[in-house]
Amino acid sequence: MMDARAIEKVNEGIYELNGAEVYRMPVILMLYPAYGTVSCHEVCRYVEKYGDVRMVLADDTPTTSDMDIFDDVWELPPPERLQEAHELLRRWCEKNRPDGIFLQSERGLLLGSLIAREFNLKAPSVEAALLCSNKYLQREALLRAGVGNPLFTLGENAADVRRLASESNFPVVLKCVISTMSRLVTLVKSQEEVEPAVARVKEGIEKSLDVARLLSFADTAKVDLGCDPRRQFLIESFLGGDLVETDGLLIGDKPYTFGVTEQIQSIDPPFFIEAYLFPAEYTDNQAVERVSDAAIKALGLGDSAFSIEMRAKDGDIRIIEVNGRLGWDDGFTDLFRVHTHQDRITQVVQMALGTEPEIVHDNSHFAALAYRSCYYDGIVRELPAKDEISRMGNKEVKLGLATNKGARFFSPPNPEVYPHVAWALATHPASSRAAHAIARQALEKLDIVIEKVAVN
């Protein structure tokens, strides 16, 4: 058995080689990063600031640039083939034991929780990862804990939708059981829309790679999903009120919330984010944080980041969904840094390595993050150059692009919809709504051309 000093050496990355003590840099495994290589490069930039850390990428589509920026790259099957990916990754970790795991994406959460359990890494438990991914089980867990939900049920046909609508009235919302990043979320406003909406959702879930990932996880982890996600979908009452969100970190099981953000969503098509106002101005933010904390406790979430969407109306706060990961919308790191003065990615890396990050909470400034979006089928033909984007910014406004020339945009309900083209972050000394107006004006000045294309 190792004595206390021997354990300290292991934790410090010190081991013996030919009788001499040798330092081994800690290894962070980055699993299935969000939105491909964009966040890969972003994470690596922040890790460089943190210090001597070896970064290893495990992804299904590594690129040449990934080979340049990571210390090692391990190619995995796509996330929907989770069982195969788990076997390959487990064998690699047995030979090259990581010290921490960065699994801050929907694609990586389920597989990462299994690897974390097997190699004693700081990450959400398998049980919590399942409850964050399976929105039906999440609803049931929140209901048992007395945390506010919409009225909900599982369904598989139009009659099930009409049955819930008879209790809650229209509109109602249809969702895939697993989070699909707003894809397949369908608003049904009337009786006439029920049949085509159900047909569209059923066709989508039959082909969904997200559903395939959840099913593969269930087979690998030997867990009960409580439903058949290829056949059944969630039906929920539509919640009115302010759209609010909490984002933050869980140090162990203790939540550190960056603040309460107000969402501004698109109207037609619905459910896509057009802006974030930080902090929310017209909501009881302390009450929102209490509900957020209760939801985290109900799901047993810990050792992770979180992003929780809610609706608040007349003091009634209900959960839309709980995500056990960082939110990855463009500009998010800059938005929250207005209050935290910290790089949230660096903080998550610190947590993964067992170091408690510095906590700062400065409420002296207001901010808004706005997006310019495209909801039609098109190809990006013209974008401002990066140096032009930089010149257009100033002390109170920062701009960035969320796409590249030649990129293809799709119209809803195509599952490949990611509508953000560009973003603007603005600050204001007294109002997040005033900051939003500034950000929106800056976006309108960008010279962007997206050519419409015909769809067969």
ABEGO torsion letter per residue (X at the ends): XBBAAAAAAAAAGBBBBGGBBBBBBBBBBBBGBBGEAAAAAAAAAAAAAAEBBBBBBBBABBBAAAAAABABBBBBBBAABAAAAAAAAAAAAAABBBABBBBBBAAAAAAAAAAAAAAGBBBBBAAAAAAAABAAAAAAAAAAAGBBBBBBBBBABAAAAAAAAAAAEOBBBBBBABBAGGBGBBBBABAAAAAAAAAAAAAAAAABAAAAAAAAAAAAAGBBAGBBAAABBBBBBBBBEBBBBBBEBBBEABBBBAEBBBBBBBAOBBGBBABBBOBBAABBAAAAAAAAAAAAAAAGBBGBBBBBBBBBBGGBBBBABBBBBBBABBGAAAAAAAAAGBBAAAAAAAAAAGBBBBBBBBAABBBBBBBBBBABBBBBABBBBAAAAAAABBAABBBBBABBBGBBBBBOABAABBABABBBBBBBAABAAAAAAAAAAAAAABBBBBBBBBBX
